[in-house]
Amino acid sequence: MAEDWQNGGFALYIHWPFCEAKCPYCDFNSHVSRQIDQAAWKAAYLAELDRYAELVPNRVLNSVFFGGGTPSLMDPGTVAAILERVQKHWPVANDLEVTLEANPGSVEAGRFREYAQGGISRISMGIQALNDDDLRRLGRIHSVSEARQAFDIARKNFDRVSFDMIYARQDQSLEQWRNELTEALQMAVDHFSLYQLTIEPGTAFGDRFSKGGLKGLPKDDLAADMYQLTQDLCEAEGLGAYEVSNHARIGAESRHNLIYWRYGDYVGIGPGAHGRVTLKGTRYATEAYSNPTRWLASVRQPEVEKVFEPIPAEEQAIEFLLMGLRINEGISKRRYESLAGEPLPRKALDDLLDLGMINEAGDRVRTTQAGRLVLNSVLNSLLTSA
């Protein structure tokens, strides 16, 4: 009998925790270190792959993602060794996607050639802005010129290249974002991610904001206008949103992220990496120790994860809903009911239909563009209704 995770697929996430500098808006598990023992990290990753291969053997692997941090600081030989070990342990899909995140300041032509030769098939680049003043405000260590050069190098070495941009920045007008997005669309190959600037607690921006700093952030109405402009311009160029913040040409969607959003299983390896793995019919949440030194030491011990806990069925249903309503394809009502033990609340669905927040067709429930703009409210309606 098929297990629930098979509806989404199986992926592997490798977390590289090091960066050249810490961006003030970033709340990811990233650290600045001038000395990195690449051999020790390589050995640790390989050991973890060996351990997980015993836990979840013989699954077809759909995607591998090197995230961070700045994985383009990894030694290409380490990346190649990881991918060689991956293929030894798991059968891989014919269309296996292998993504590596990169920052423009860490891109070298020779290094990128080696990544491609080692098995990387897709690059995701953190460009973030196309004007130098805002790059400095965002704490980025590259210039627009360097970003364009890095992007060109990536294009020469990889067929699939995505990049990230941040909008709703300080003192940014709607017209400025229109001009910048138009420029970005001229660069885009087949996929990019467009995020509104979010002020997260515990970041440098969060601390500054709590003290009354970080002036010039857009009001809600302007941010909403920027979101709508983003949808309109991208749709017109054939790069419609397939998820709240991700845009792609048809067929070029991120296969790795779709496994998350379709609530598949994924192994998380590296400091702070999260995972969802199903063992003997029970889905577990995993979380590795976040401190790099602590994680390296934990690999040599019997208990590597800080968290390895079964997820109650009702929590799985909530996670499935939270992830699945982010994407255009939406969710299966039958799958939700199988996880939750009860159907989605009919009255809440009808109310959301009347408001134009969702579409319903057969077994599928999807959020509309208007619904994705207020996704938290849509989710709250579905999860709190009797």
N, C-alpha and C positions, 0 to 999 in steps of 0.2 A: 504494500500500500504506500502511495506517495506521501512523503512528509511535506509539511507546509513550506519549508524553506525552498523546496524545488520549484515553487511558483516564481521565485525571484532569481535563483542561480547561486553560484558560489564564487567568492572572490578572496583575494589576499591583499591586505594593506600592510605596507612596510613604512614605519615612521622613522625618519632621520631627524634628530632633534636640534641640529645646529644651524645657526645663521651667522652671517657676517655682522649683522646689526639687528637689534630688536625694534620692530616698527611700533610706534606708540599706540596704534589702534588694535594691535594683534593680541588675541587671548589664547592663541594656540600654544602647545607645549614646545617652545623653542628657546634655545640658550645660545649665548655667544661664548665661544671657546677658541682660544688661539692655538691650542695643541690638541689634536685628535688622533688617537691611536687607531688608524684605519684597520690594522690587522686584528686588533681586539674586537672591533665592531663587526668585522666580517665574520669572525669565528662565532660571535654571539648570535648573529642573524641565522647562520647556518645551523647552529645547535637548536634554535627555536623552530626552524623549518622542520628539522628531523623530529622534534617532539610532536608538533602538530600533525605531521604526516601519519604518526601512529594513532592519534586521536581521531582524525577524520580522513581515513585512507580512501583511495579509489574513486574520489569524486571528480567529475569533469570541472576543471577550473576555467572560468570565463574571463577573469580579469586579474591583473596585478597592478597595484598603484603604489608608487613611491611618493610619499607626502612628507610634509615637514612643518617647520624648519625649511631648509633649503637643500633638497636632495641632490641638486646639481653641484653640491660641494662634495658628494661622495666620490671616492675613487672609482673610475669606470670598471676596474677589475673586480671590485666588491659587488657592483651591480651585476656584472656578467656572472660571477660565481653564484650569486643568489638565484638568478634566473636559470642557471644550469641545474642547481639543486631542486628548484621548483619543478622543472620538467622531469627530473628523476623520480620525484615523489608522486606527482599527480598527472593523469591524462589531461591534456589541455584542449580547449575548444578549437575548431578550425579557424575561428575568427578571434582568437585570443587577443585581447587588448592589453598592452603594457605601457602605462603612463608614468612619466617622471615630471615632477614639478621643478620649475627653474626660475631663478631671478635673473634679470638681464645683466646684473653686475657680476654674475658667476659663470657667464657663458663664454666658452672658448671653442673655436671651430674644431680643433683637434679632439678635445674632450667630447664634443657632441658626436663626432664621427665614431668614437669608441663606444659611446652609449648605444648608438644605432647598431654597431657591429655586435654588441653584447646582448641585444634583444629588445631594447626599447623601441616601441613603435609609435608612440604619441607623446608630445610635449605639451605641458600646460604652464604657461609663462605668466608671472605676476608683473604686468606692466603698470596697472593701477591708474595712471593719469598720463595725458599727453601734453602737459605743460610743466615746465621745470619748477615754477614757483610752488605749485601744488604738490609735486613730487617731494620737494623739500619739506613742506608742511606735513606730509604723510610719513616723513622719516625715511623715505627711500634713498638708497645710496647710488642710484643710477640716474642718468639724464634721459631726456626724450631721445636724443641722438643715439645713446648707447642702447636704449630699448629697441629702437628700429634696427640697429645693426645686429643685435642679438636675435631679433625676430627673423631677420633675413638668413642668419646662420642656421636657425632652426628649420626654416623652410627648405633650405638646401639639403638637409640631412633627414627630414621626416616628412612623410606625406600628410600626417595629421598633426596640426599645431593649433592649440587653443590659447587664449590669453584672458586675463582678468582685468576688469576696470572697476573703479569705485566712483560713484557719483553722489550727489547731495552733499558735496563737500562745503567747507567754510567759504562763504561769500560767493558761491557759484550761482550764476543766474541760469534761468531756463534756456536762454539763447546761447550762453557759453556751453552748456551741456549739449545742445543741439549741434553746435559746430564740432565739438570734440567727438561726439558719438558718430557723426557723419564721417569724420576722419578715421575713426576706429573701424567703421564698417568697410571703408576702402581697403583696410589692412586684412580684415578677417578672411580666413580660409573657409572654414565650414562650421566653426564652433567658437563661441566665447561666453564668458560669464560676467554679468553686470550686477554689482552689488551696491545697495545704498549703504553709505557710511553708517555704521552702528557703533555707538559708544558703549563699550563693555566694561563692567566693573572690574577692577584689578589691573586695568591697563593704564599706561601713562595718560592717554586721552581721558579715560574714566576718572582718574585722580584730578586731572586739570578741570574737567567739567564739574565735578562735585565741589570744587573750590570757586566756582563762578567764572572759570576761564572758558576757553574754546568758543569764542564769540563767532557770530556769523553763520551758525548752522541753520539750514532752511527750516521754515515753519512747515507744519504738516501739509498744508494745501500745496505749497511749492514742491515738496517732496513727492506728493501724489501726482502732480503735473509732470514731474520728471519721470516718474514710473510710466505714466501713460504715453509720454513722448517716446520713451525707450521701446515700448511695445509697438507703437505705430511705425517708427523708423525701421526697426529690425524686421518686422513683418513685411514691410514694403521691399526689403532687400532679400527676402527668402530665408531669413534667419529668425523665424518665429520662436517664441518661448515655448519650450517643452516642459519647463519647470519654472518655479517662481523667478529664479535669477539666471537661468541657463538658456542659451539660444543656440540653435543649430539648424543646418540644412537637414532635410529629411534623410535619415540613415546615418548621420554623423553624430548622433547623441553620444554622450559619455556612457559607455557600457558599464563601467565600474560604478558610477553614481546611480545608474538605474537599478543596480542590484541592491543598493541601500534603499532606494525609494520604493522598490517592489518587495521589500522586506525579505530578501534572501539571506543566506548565511555568509559571513565573512570572518576570516581569521585576521586578527590585529596583532602585529609583531612590532616591538620597539617601544621606547619610553612613552607612557601615557596612552598607547594605542588601545582602542576599544574594539570589541568583537562581538559577534552573535554566532554561536555554533550550536548545532543540534546533535545531541549524542543520545542514541537509543530512544528517540522519540521525545526527548526533553530539550528545549532550547535554553541555552545558558548565555548570560551576559558576562563578558570578560573585560577586564581593564588592567593593563600592566602598570607597574610602578612608573611614575612620571619623571622622577629625578634620574638623569642619565647614569650617574655613578651607581645609584641604587639598582637600576635596571640591569646594568652589566653584571653586578654582583649576584642578582637574583637568578640569572640564567644558569648559574652553577649550583643552584639550590633546588630542592624538590618542589617548592611552591613558587612559581615564577610570577603569577598574577596577584595583584592586590585584591582583585575581585574575580570570582568564578562562581556565579550564583544562578540557580534556575530562575526563569522569568515566569511568574504566574500567568495563566492564560488570559486573564482580563487585562494585564499590562501589555501582553503581546498584541492584543486587539487594539489597544490605544496606540502603541508604537506603529502598527500597521496603518492605522488611520492617519496619524501625524505625518508619516512618510508618503503614503500613497496619494493624499489629496494635494500634495505639492506639484504633482506631475499632471500633464494634460490627459493622460490615459485614465487617471483616476483609480478607483478600487473596485473589487468584486464584492458585492453585498454578501454572497454566499460564503466567501472566504472570511469576511469579517464575522459573520454569524458562527462559523466553525470555530474561530478563535475565542470569541466572546461568550458563546453559549446562548446568545440572544441576538435578534436582528437589530439593525440600526433603527432608532426611534422614528416611527412613521410620521408623527406630527412635526418633528423637527425637520425631516426631509421635505415635507410639504411646505412648511414655512420658508425654508431656504429656496425652494423652487419658486414660490411666489415672489420672493425678493430678487430673483435672478442671480443668486449666489452659486447655484449648482445646476447641473443637467443630470437627468436620469434616463437611461435607456437600457431596458432589459436588466441584466445583472450589474451594469456599471453605474457608478456615481462619480461624476467629475465636477470639480470646481470650475466656474466660469472665470474669465479674466477679472471681473468685478469681485468674485469670491476670493480669488488669490490675493487681491489687494488687501482684503481684511480676513486673511486665512485664520488667524487666531480666534476671531469671533465665530467663524463658521465651525471650527473645531469645538469651541466652547458650547455652541448650541447642540451639537451632536452628542457631546460627552456628558452634558448636565441634564438633558431632557429625560424625563421619566419614561 
